[in-house]
């Protein structure tokens, strides 16, 4: 790094000597221990991998150690007899020394029913920005699939001429995109990041003739890769393994629609309907435009996606009295409308499985009183959680609440960013990034007295994670020298913590290292864990700013259950979850 000059008050300059990355004292001591005469041989490197890095003896051979040596030969510091200190230090900071298993591969049992997995799920997957007036497009869908998202949501509405289907956030100012364009993009990109099934959640606001058109488009677009259940109600969901490279559809089964009466008959019938419940009549009362919008606003603000997803017809189209069979037969994961008391719609039917949807607020309310009922329900059935309607800015909510209650489809606005989206990214870095993470046994097992996991119960300590944060580097390569501070090199500090069940969740902070592009913190933190299976390690680096809000310097989130022990190079990501080219931290992980 060359000497850096900063201008102060337009006429004065400050010069700072370049900082060179130097191995911390503990790394130097380890090198001395595992080297001889300043050189670490192949055999001694293998011993280091076994004793310090916690690698299994049958999985790390002499050949593996030799391949590490080979990968470092391009460095000017490489010694033909082995690694000197600088080459060893470079290896520790290299991409091959990842905190997660490398290369990424699926290692969970994928033969259990879909209900046994957390599924990487998007909300309003077609929106490019906010929920109110952004554009609808297939680009966010493509980007989500490329990241490994397995759940795509499409809101289907009649187009302006009522003869085709558009995708948009209904009754907002969002612009539409044609359904067929979205379907074709899903077909093209569905399996670029993962070969496990893509679930298309259809929010249906269509008349039967357009439902028939959807059935034709879906069938023709996906062909043989479209999974058809074969029976109206599944007794058990199929497994991700059996659904590899398949597309599955999830929506509410279409209801029987009644043909519109004459205006006279409608006037007479309206008196009868007024005293009837929704369950006692088929179809909906025709509303004028103003009432229709007000009704939607009221519904959307209360229940959002869990309302009846059929369209409110404008009265000009006569609704057919029959259900479209080809549309109905597309549905693998049937969505059931909530009826009656909480206990009733969370009841488990041994003869069929279903999906229900709750917004984040309703989940929190119900979890307060019926937490174990939700856990029991999600052992066989699927629960989809989605953002509350007031999140017009496409922000997200804490996904841990859903996961600790067994919710499989915690749906997120993937176009947003922030710490909750980082948690989502972190969870699905697990299991090879395939978009399906097997739920921990605590959420799946039933005790001898028919008891299930209680998210509110205090549990004993299971293990402790020790995290030693040595140092970081790479910012001077990825950022302009005045990006963080106009007058001096950055003052970095790090926040390290756990996101998990309430008893495990905590954030801690390092000291601030002033005027240094390569900060060395050399601090250790301990995190006692009661449910390590649901714990995510969070690390965020910030640049201290005395006069304004601290600047963002990178973040990562990693599933604790998949952390490799030992000294690891931890890459950092931007606020939007994009990996920085050069920025990494050197961190040691230890479980006790």
C-alpha positions as CSV (number, residue, x, y, z in Angstrom):
1,X,0.0,0.0,0.0
2,X,1.5,3.4,-1.0
3,X,1.7,6.3,1.4
4,X,-1.7,8.1,1.6
5,X,-2.3,11.8,1.7
6,X,-5.4,13.5,3.1
7,X,-6.3,17.2,2.6
8,X,-7.5,19.2,5.6
9,X,-9.0,22.7,5.3
10,X,-8.1,22.9,1.6
11,X,-4.5,23.8,2.3
12,X,-3.0,21.4,4.8
13,X,-2.2,17.8,4.1
14,X,-1.8,14.8,6.3
15,X,0.3,11.8,5.3
16,X,0.0,8.4,6.8
17,X,2.5,5.6,6.4
18,X,1.2,2.5,4.7
19,X,0.1,-0.4,6.9
20,X,1.3,-3.9,6.0
21,X,-0.7,-6.9,7.1
22,X,1.3,-8.7,9.7
23,X,0.4,-12.0,11.4
24,X,-0.9,-11.6,14.9
25,X,1.3,-12.9,17.8
26,X,-0.9,-16.0,18.3
27,X,-0.5,-16.9,14.6
28,X,3.3,-16.4,14.8
29,X,3.4,-18.7,17.9
30,X,1.4,-21.4,16.1
31,X,3.7,-21.2,13.2
32,X,6.7,-21.7,15.4
33,X,5.1,-24.7,17.0
34,X,4.3,-26.4,13.7
35,X,7.4,-25.5,11.8
36,X,11.1,-26.2,11.9
37,X,13.8,-23.7,11.1
38,X,11.2,-21.3,9.8
39,X,9.6,-23.8,7.4
40,X,6.3,-25.7,7.7
41,X,6.6,-28.9,5.8
42,X,3.7,-30.9,4.2
43,X,3.6,-33.3,7.2
44,X,3.7,-30.5,9.7
45,X,0.9,-28.6,7.8
46,X,-1.2,-31.7,8.0
47,X,-0.6,-31.9,11.7
48,X,-1.7,-28.3,12.1
49,X,-4.9,-29.0,10.1
50,X,-5.7,-31.9,12.4
51,X,-4.8,-30.4,15.8
52,X,-5.7,-26.7,15.3
53,X,-8.2,-26.7,12.5
54,X,-10.2,-29.7,13.8
55,X,-10.1,-31.6,10.5
56,X,-11.0,-35.3,10.6
57,X,-8.0,-37.6,10.2
58,X,-9.6,-39.7,7.5
59,X,-10.6,-36.7,5.5
60,X,-7.2,-34.8,5.4
61,X,-4.4,-36.7,3.7
62,X,-0.9,-35.8,2.9
63,X,-2.1,-35.2,-0.6
64,X,-4.6,-32.6,0.7
65,X,-1.7,-30.8,2.5
66,X,0.3,-30.9,-0.7
67,X,-2.5,-29.4,-2.7
68,X,-2.6,-26.4,-0.2
69,X,1.1,-26.0,-0.8
70,X,0.6,-26.0,-4.6
71,X,-2.2,-23.4,-4.4
72,X,0.3,-21.0,-2.8
73,X,3.1,-21.4,-5.3
74,X,2.1,-18.3,-7.2
75,X,3.0,-16.2,-4.2
76,X,6.5,-14.5,-4.2
77,X,6.9,-15.6,-0.6
78,X,6.6,-19.3,-1.4
79,X,9.5,-21.5,-0.3
80,X,10.2,-24.7,-2.3
81,X,10.6,-26.9,0.9
82,X,7.3,-25.7,2.5
83,X,5.6,-22.6,3.9
84,X,7.4,-19.8,5.6
85,X,5.5,-17.5,8.0
86,X,4.2,-15.1,5.3
87,X,3.0,-18.0,3.1
88,X,1.3,-19.6,6.1
89,X,-0.3,-16.3,6.9
90,X,-1.5,-15.9,3.3
91,X,-3.0,-19.4,3.4
92,X,-5.0,-18.6,6.5
93,X,-6.4,-15.6,4.8
94,X,-7.2,-17.4,1.5
95,X,-10.6,-18.3,0.1
96,X,-9.7,-22.0,0.5
97,X,-9.8,-21.6,4.3
98,X,-13.5,-20.9,4.5
99,X,-15.5,-20.9,7.7
100,X,-18.1,-23.2,6.1
101,X,-17.6,-26.6,4.4
102,X,-15.8,-26.4,1.1
103,X,-16.7,-27.0,-1.6
104,X,-20.3,-26.2,-0.7
105,X,-22.4,-29.4,-0.9
106,X,-25.7,-30.7,0.3
107,X,-25.2,-32.8,3.4
108,X,-28.6,-32.9,5.1
109,X,-31.0,-35.8,4.6
110,X,-33.2,-34.6,1.7
111,X,-35.6,-37.6,1.7
112,X,-38.0,-36.3,4.4
113,X,-41.3,-34.5,3.6
114,X,-41.1,-30.9,2.5
115,X,-42.6,-29.9,5.9
116,X,-39.4,-30.9,7.5
117,X,-37.3,-28.1,5.9
118,X,-36.8,-24.4,6.1
119,X,-37.3,-23.2,2.5
120,X,-35.7,-20.1,1.1
121,X,-38.8,-18.0,0.2
122,X,-39.4,-14.7,-1.4
123,X,-42.4,-12.3,-1.0
124,X,-43.8,-10.4,-4.0
125,X,-40.9,-11.7,-5.9
126,X,-41.5,-9.6,-9.0
127,X,-41.1,-6.2,-7.4
128,X,-38.0,-4.1,-8.1
129,X,-38.5,-1.7,-5.2
130,X,-41.1,-0.7,-2.8
131,X,-44.6,-2.2,-2.5
132,X,-46.5,0.9,-3.5
133,X,-45.2,2.3,-6.8
134,X,-42.2,0.3,-8.0
135,X,-42.0,-1.6,-11.3
136,X,-42.9,-5.3,-11.6
137,X,-40.4,-7.3,-13.6
138,X,-39.0,-10.7,-14.1
139,X,-35.5,-9.4,-13.2
140,X,-35.9,-9.7,-9.4
141,X,-37.2,-13.3,-9.9
142,X,-34.1,-14.2,-11.9
143,X,-31.8,-12.6,-9.3
144,X,-33.6,-14.5,-6.5
145,X,-33.3,-17.8,-8.3
146,X,-29.6,-17.1,-9.0
147,X,-29.1,-16.6,-5.3
148,X,-30.8,-19.9,-4.5
149,X,-34.3,-18.8,-3.5
150,X,-36.7,-21.7,-3.9
151,X,-40.0,-20.0,-3.2
152,X,-41.3,-17.5,-5.7
153,X,-44.5,-15.5,-5.2
154,X,-46.6,-14.2,-8.1
155,X,-49.8,-12.1,-7.6
156,X,-52.1,-12.7,-10.6
157,X,-54.5,-10.1,-11.8
158,X,-56.5,-9.6,-15.0
159,X,-54.8,-7.2,-17.4
160,X,-56.5,-4.0,-18.5
161,X,-58.5,-5.7,-21.2
162,X,-59.5,-8.7,-19.0
163,X,-58.2,-11.2,-21.6
164,X,-54.8,-12.0,-20.1
165,X,-52.9,-12.2,-16.8
166,X,-50.6,-9.7,-15.4
167,X,-48.4,-9.9,-12.3
168,X,-48.4,-6.9,-10.0
169,X,-49.1,-5.8,-6.4
170,X,-52.9,-5.3,-6.7
171,X,-54.6,-2.0,-6.0
172,X,-51.3,-0.1,-5.8
173,X,-49.4,2.0,-8.4
174,X,-47.0,-0.8,-9.2
175,X,-46.6,-1.4,-13.0
176,X,-47.5,-4.8,-14.3
177,X,-45.4,-7.5,-16.0
178,X,-46.9,-10.3,-18.0
179,X,-47.3,-13.7,-16.3
180,X,-45.9,-15.6,-19.2
181,X,-42.7,-13.6,-19.1
182,X,-42.2,-14.5,-15.4
183,X,-43.0,-18.2,-16.1
184,X,-40.4,-18.3,-18.9
185,X,-37.8,-16.7,-16.7
186,X,-38.5,-19.2,-13.9
187,X,-38.2,-22.1,-16.4
188,X,-34.8,-20.8,-17.6
189,X,-33.2,-19.9,-14.2
190,X,-35.0,-22.3,-11.8
191,X,-32.1,-24.7,-11.3
192,X,-28.9,-22.6,-12.0
193,X,-28.1,-22.4,-8.3
194,X,-29.8,-25.5,-6.9
195,X,-31.4,-28.6,-8.4
196,X,-34.0,-28.8,-5.6
197,X,-37.7,-27.9,-6.3
198,X,-38.9,-24.4,-6.9
199,X,-42.3,-23.6,-5.3
200,X,-44.4,-21.0,-7.1
201,X,-46.9,-19.4,-4.8
202,X,-49.8,-18.0,-6.8
203,X,-52.0,-15.3,-5.2
204,X,-55.0,-15.7,-7.4
205,X,-57.4,-12.8,-8.2
206,X,-58.7,-14.3,-11.5
207,X,-62.0,-15.4,-13.0
208,X,-62.4,-19.0,-14.1
209,X,-61.7,-18.3,-17.8
210,X,-58.4,-16.7,-16.8
211,X,-57.6,-19.5,-14.4
212,X,-58.0,-21.9,-17.4
213,X,-55.5,-19.7,-19.3
214,X,-53.1,-19.8,-16.4
215,X,-53.3,-23.6,-16.4
216,X,-52.5,-23.7,-20.1
217,X,-49.5,-21.3,-19.8
218,X,-48.1,-23.2,-16.8
219,X,-48.5,-26.6,-18.4
220,X,-47.0,-25.5,-21.7
221,X,-44.1,-23.5,-20.2
222,X,-42.9,-26.1,-17.7
223,X,-44.0,-29.3,-19.5
224,X,-42.4,-32.4,-17.8
225,X,-40.8,-30.5,-15.0
226,X,-44.1,-29.5,-13.6
227,X,-45.1,-31.8,-10.7
228,X,-48.7,-32.9,-10.5
229,X,-49.8,-34.4,-7.2
230,X,-52.2,-37.0,-8.8
231,X,-54.8,-36.7,-6.0
232,X,-56.7,-33.7,-4.7
233,X,-55.3,-34.0,-1.1
234,X,-51.9,-35.3,-0.2
235,X,-51.6,-37.4,3.0
236,X,-47.9,-36.3,3.2
237,X,-45.8,-33.9,1.3
238,X,-43.2,-35.4,-1.1
239,X,-39.5,-34.9,-0.3
240,X,-37.1,-32.4,-1.9
241,X,-35.0,-35.3,-3.2
242,X,-38.0,-36.8,-5.0
243,X,-38.8,-33.4,-6.5
244,X,-35.4,-32.5,-7.8
245,X,-35.6,-30.2,-10.9
246,X,-39.3,-30.0,-10.5
247,X,-41.7,-27.0,-10.3
248,X,-44.5,-27.2,-7.8
249,X,-47.5,-24.9,-7.4
250,X,-49.0,-23.7,-4.2
251,X,-52.3,-21.7,-4.0
252,X,-55.9,-21.9,-2.8
253,X,-58.1,-24.4,-4.6
254,X,-60.5,-22.4,-6.8
255,X,-64.0,-22.0,-5.4
256,X,-67.3,-22.5,-7.2
257,X,-68.4,-19.2,-8.7
258,X,-72.1,-18.3,-9.2
259,X,-73.3,-16.6,-12.4
260,X,-74.4,-13.0,-11.8
261,X,-78.2,-12.4,-11.5
262,X,-80.1,-9.6,-13.1
263,X,-79.9,-6.3,-11.3
264,X,-83.4,-6.9,-9.9
265,X,-82.5,-10.3,-8.5
266,X,-79.3,-8.9,-7.1
267,X,-81.3,-6.2,-5.2
268,X,-83.6,-8.8,-3.8
269,X,-80.8,-11.2,-3.0
270,X,-78.7,-8.5,-1.3
271,X,-81.2,-8.5,1.6
272,X,-80.7,-12.2,2.1
273,X,-76.9,-12.0,1.8
274,X,-76.6,-9.3,4.3
275,X,-77.5,-11.7,7.1
276,X,-75.4,-14.6,5.7
277,X,-71.9,-15.6,6.5
278,X,-69.2,-16.0,3.9
279,X,-69.5,-19.8,4.4
280,X,-73.2,-19.8,3.6
281,X,-72.9,-18.2,0.2
282,X,-70.8,-19.0,-2.8
283,X,-69.1,-16.1,-4.6
284,X,-68.9,-12.5,-3.5
285,X,-71.3,-9.6,-3.4
286,X,-70.5,-7.2,-6.2
287,X,-69.0,-3.9,-5.0
288,X,-68.6,-0.7,-6.7
289,X,-65.1,0.6,-7.4
290,X,-64.9,2.8,-4.3
291,X,-66.3,0.2,-1.9
292,X,-64.0,-2.4,-3.5
293,X,-60.9,-0.3,-2.9
294,X,-61.9,0.5,0.7
295,X,-62.6,-3.2,1.3
296,X,-59.2,-4.1,0.0
297,X,-57.5,-1.5,2.1
298,X,-59.2,-2.8,5.2
299,X,-58.5,-6.4,4.4
300,X,-54.9,-5.8,3.3
301,X,-54.0,-3.8,6.4
302,X,-55.5,-6.6,8.6
303,X,-54.8,-9.9,7.0
304,X,-52.9,-9.3,3.7
305,X,-52.3,-12.5,1.8
306,X,-54.4,-14.7,3.9
307,X,-57.7,-13.2,2.7
308,X,-59.7,-14.8,0.0
309,X,-57.4,-14.5,-3.0
310,X,-60.2,-14.7,-5.6
311,X,-60.9,-11.5,-7.5
312,X,-63.7,-9.2,-6.7
313,X,-65.4,-9.1,-10.0
314,X,-66.5,-5.8,-11.6
315,X,-69.9,-7.1,-12.6
316,X,-69.3,-7.0,-16.3
317,X,-68.1,-10.6,-16.6
318,X,-70.5,-13.5,-15.9
319,X,-68.8,-16.0,-13.5
320,X,-69.0,-19.6,-14.6
321,X,-70.7,-22.0,-12.2
322,X,-67.8,-24.6,-12.5
323,X,-64.3,-25.0,-11.1
324,X,-61.6,-25.2,-13.8
325,X,-60.3,-28.8,-13.3
326,X,-57.0,-28.3,-15.2
327,X,-56.2,-25.3,-12.9
328,X,-57.2,-27.2,-9.7
329,X,-55.0,-30.2,-10.7
330,X,-51.9,-28.0,-10.9
331,X,-51.9,-27.5,-7.1
332,X,-49.5,-29.6,-5.0
333,X,-49.5,-27.5,-1.8
334,X,-53.1,-26.5,-1.1
335,X,-53.6,-23.3,0.9
336,X,-56.4,-23.4,3.4
337,X,-58.3,-20.4,4.5
338,X,-58.3,-19.9,8.3
339,X,-61.7,-20.6,9.9
340,X,-62.9,-20.7,13.4
341,X,-60.7,-20.6,16.5
342,X,-56.9,-20.7,16.5
343,X,-56.9,-24.3,17.8
344,X,-59.2,-25.3,14.9
345,X,-57.1,-24.1,12.0
346,X,-53.9,-25.3,13.7
347,X,-55.3,-28.8,14.1
348,X,-53.4,-31.6,12.4
349,X,-55.4,-33.8,10.0
350,X,-53.9,-37.3,9.7
351,X,-55.5,-37.7,6.3
352,X,-54.3,-34.6,4.6
353,X,-51.6,-31.9,4.6
354,X,-52.1,-28.2,3.9
355,X,-50.5,-24.8,4.0
356,X,-51.7,-21.7,5.9
357,X,-50.4,-18.1,5.8
358,X,-49.9,-15.6,8.6
359,X,-48.5,-12.2,8.5
360,X,-45.6,-11.4,10.9
361,X,-47.8,-9.6,13.4
362,X,-50.4,-12.4,13.6
363,X,-47.7,-15.0,14.0
364,X,-46.2,-13.0,17.0
365,X,-49.6,-12.7,18.6
366,X,-50.5,-16.3,18.2
367,X,-47.0,-17.5,19.2
368,X,-47.6,-15.7,22.5
369,X,-50.5,-18.0,23.4
370,X,-50.3,-21.0,21.1
371,X,-46.5,-21.5,20.4
372,X,-46.6,-25.3,20.9
373,X,-49.7,-25.6,18.7
374,X,-47.7,-23.9,15.8
375,X,-44.8,-26.2,16.3
376,X,-47.0,-29.3,16.2
377,X,-48.8,-28.0,13.1
378,X,-45.6,-27.4,11.2
379,X,-44.3,-30.9,11.9
380,X,-46.7,-32.1,9.1
381,X,-48.1,-29.0,7.5
382,X,-46.5,-25.9,6.0
383,X,-46.7,-22.4,7.5
384,X,-45.9,-19.4,5.3
385,X,-45.1,-16.1,7.1
386,X,-45.0,-12.8,5.2
387,X,-44.4,-9.1,5.9
388,X,-47.2,-7.0,7.3
389,X,-49.0,-4.7,4.9
390,X,-47.5,-1.6,6.4
391,X,-44.0,-2.5,5.1
392,X,-44.4,-0.4,1.9
393,X,-40.7,0.2,1.8
394,X,-40.0,-3.5,1.3
395,X,-38.3,-3.8,4.6
396,X,-38.3,-7.1,6.5
397,X,-38.9,-8.6,9.9
398,X,-37.1,-10.9,12.3
399,X,-37.2,-14.4,10.7
400,X,-36.1,-16.1,13.9
401,X,-39.6,-16.0,15.4
402,X,-40.9,-18.0,12.4
403,X,-38.0,-20.5,12.4
404,X,-38.2,-21.2,16.1
405,X,-41.9,-22.2,15.6
406,X,-41.1,-24.4,12.7
407,X,-42.4,-22.1,9.9
408,X,-41.0,-23.5,6.7
409,X,-41.7,-20.5,4.3
410,X,-40.6,-17.3,6.0
411,X,-41.2,-15.0,3.0
412,X,-38.9,-12.0,2.6
413,X,-38.6,-9.0,0.3
414,X,-35.4,-10.0,-1.4
415,X,-35.0,-6.6,-3.1
416,X,-34.6,-4.9,0.3
417,X,-31.6,-5.0,2.6
418,X,-30.8,-4.8,6.3
419,X,-29.9,-7.0,9.2
420,X,-32.9,-9.3,8.9
421,X,-32.2,-10.0,5.3
422,X,-28.6,-10.8,6.3
423,X,-30.0,-13.4,8.7
424,X,-32.0,-14.9,5.8
425,X,-28.8,-15.0,3.7
426,X,-26.9,-16.6,6.6
427,X,-29.4,-19.3,7.3
428,X,-29.4,-20.4,3.6
429,X,-25.7,-20.5,3.3
430,X,-26.2,-23.8,5.1
431,X,-26.6,-27.2,3.5
432,X,-24.5,-26.2,0.5
433,X,-26.7,-23.2,-0.3
434,X,-29.3,-25.4,-2.0
435,X,-32.3,-23.4,-0.6
436,X,-33.5,-26.2,1.8
437,X,-32.2,-26.5,5.3
438,X,-33.4,-29.5,7.4
439,X,-35.2,-28.4,10.5
440,X,-33.4,-29.4,13.7
441,X,-34.7,-32.5,15.5
442,X,-36.0,-30.4,18.4
443,X,-38.7,-29.0,16.1
444,X,-39.6,-32.4,14.6
445,X,-39.7,-34.8,17.5
446,X,-42.6,-35.7,19.8
447,X,-41.9,-36.7,23.4
448,X,-43.2,-39.7,25.2
449,X,-46.1,-37.7,26.6
450,X,-47.0,-36.2,23.2
451,X,-45.0,-33.0,24.0
452,X,-43.3,-30.8,21.4
453,X,-40.7,-28.1,21.6
454,X,-41.8,-25.1,23.5
455,X,-40.2,-21.9,22.2
456,X,-40.9,-20.1,25.4
457,X,-39.3,-22.6,27.7
458,X,-35.8,-22.0,29.1
459,X,-33.4,-24.7,28.1
460,X,-30.1,-25.8,29.6
461,X,-26.8,-24.8,28.1
462,X,-25.8,-27.1,25.2
463,X,-22.5,-25.7,24.1
464,X,-20.4,-22.5,24.1
465,X,-19.0,-20.9,21.0
466,X,-15.7,-19.0,21.4
467,X,-15.0,-16.4,18.7
468,X,-11.6,-14.8,18.5
469,X,-11.5,-11.9,16.1
470,X,-7.8,-11.3,15.2
471,X,-7.9,-8.8,12.4
472,X,-9.3,-7.7,9.0
473,X,-7.9,-6.6,5.7
474,X,-8.9,-5.7,2.1
475,X,-10.8,-2.4,2.6
476,X,-7.9,-0.5,1.0
477,X,-8.3,-2.6,-2.2
478,X,-12.1,-2.4,-2.4
479,X,-12.7,1.2,-1.4
480,X,-11.3,4.7,-2.3
481,X,-9.0,6.0,0.4
482,X,-11.5,8.8,1.3
483,X,-14.5,6.5,1.3
484,X,-14.8,6.3,5.1
485,X,-13.0,9.5,6.2
486,X,-11.9,12.5,4.1
487,X,-9.1,13.4,6.5
488,X,-7.6,10.1,7.7
489,X,-7.6,6.3,7.3
490,X,-10.7,4.6,8.8
491,X,-11.3,3.9,12.5
492,X,-12.8,0.3,12.4
493,X,-14.6,-1.6,15.1
494,X,-16.6,-4.8,14.9
495,X,-19.8,-6.0,16.4
496,X,-20.0,-9.8,17.0
497,X,-23.0,-11.7,18.2
498,X,-25.6,-14.4,18.0
499,X,-29.1,-14.2,16.4
500,X,-31.2,-17.1,17.7
501,X,-33.7,-18.0,20.4
502,X,-34.1,-15.1,22.9
503,X,-31.8,-16.7,25.5
504,X,-29.0,-17.0,23.0
505,X,-29.3,-13.6,21.2
506,X,-26.7,-11.0,22.1
507,X,-24.3,-8.5,20.3
508,X,-20.9,-7.5,21.6
509,X,-18.4,-4.9,20.4
510,X,-14.6,-4.7,20.0
511,X,-12.5,-1.6,20.7
512,X,-12.0,0.9,17.8
513,X,-8.7,0.8,16.0
514,X,-7.9,4.3,14.8
515,X,-6.4,5.4,11.5
516,X,-5.7,1.9,10.2
517,X,-6.9,0.2,7.0
518,X,-5.8,-3.2,8.5
519,X,-7.2,-3.3,12.0
520,X,-6.0,-5.8,14.5
521,X,-8.5,-6.3,17.4
522,X,-7.2,-9.5,18.8
523,X,-10.3,-9.9,21.0
524,X,-12.2,-13.0,22.1
525,X,-15.9,-13.4,22.8
526,X,-17.9,-16.3,24.4
527,X,-21.5,-17.2,23.4
528,X,-23.3,-19.7,25.6
529,X,-25.9,-21.5,23.4
530,X,-29.1,-23.3,24.5
531,X,-30.3,-24.0,20.9
532,X,-27.2,-23.9,18.7
533,X,-29.1,-25.6,15.9
534,X,-31.1,-22.3,15.3
535,X,-28.2,-19.9,16.1
536,X,-26.6,-17.6,13.5
537,X,-23.3,-15.9,14.0
538,X,-23.4,-12.2,13.1
539,X,-20.4,-10.1,12.4
540,X,-20.6,-6.4,11.3
541,X,-17.7,-4.0,10.8
542,X,-18.3,-0.3,11.2
543,X,-16.2,2.8,10.8
544,X,-16.5,5.2,13.8
545,X,-17.6,8.7,12.9
546,X,-17.4,11.3,15.6
547,X,-19.8,13.8,14.0
548,X,-22.2,11.6,12.0
549,X,-23.6,8.1,11.8
550,X,-21.0,5.4,11.8
551,X,-20.2,4.1,8.3
552,X,-20.9,0.5,7.2
553,X,-17.8,-1.6,6.6
554,X,-19.1,-5.0,5.8
555,X,-21.1,-7.9,7.4
556,X,-21.6,-11.6,7.4
557,X,-24.0,-14.1,8.9
558,X,-23.1,-17.8,9.3
559,X,-25.1,-20.8,10.6
560,X,-23.4,-21.8,13.9
561,X,-24.2,-25.5,13.2
562,X,-22.0,-25.4,10.1
563,X,-19.0,-23.4,11.4
564,X,-15.6,-25.2,10.9
565,X,-13.5,-24.9,14.0
566,X,-10.1,-23.4,13.8
567,X,-8.6,-20.2,12.3
568,X,-10.7,-19.2,9.3
569,X,-10.8,-16.4,6.6
570,X,-14.3,-14.9,6.9
571,X,-15.4,-12.9,3.8
572,X,-17.6,-9.9,4.3
573,X,-20.6,-8.7,2.3
574,X,-22.2,-5.4,1.4
575,X,-25.5,-4.2,2.8
576,X,-27.3,-5.8,-0.1
577,X,-25.5,-9.1,0.5
578,X,-23.0,-8.9,-2.3
579,X,-19.6,-10.4,-1.5
580,X,-16.7,-8.0,-1.4
581,X,-13.8,-8.9,-3.6
582,X,-11.0,-8.5,-1.0
583,X,-12.4,-7.7,2.5
584,X,-12.0,-10.6,4.9
585,X,-11.6,-11.2,8.7
586,X,-9.3,-13.6,10.3
587,X,-11.3,-15.4,13.0
588,X,-10.8,-18.4,15.3
589,X,-13.8,-20.6,16.2
590,X,-13.9,-23.0,19.1
591,X,-16.7,-25.1,20.6
592,X,-16.6,-26.0,24.3
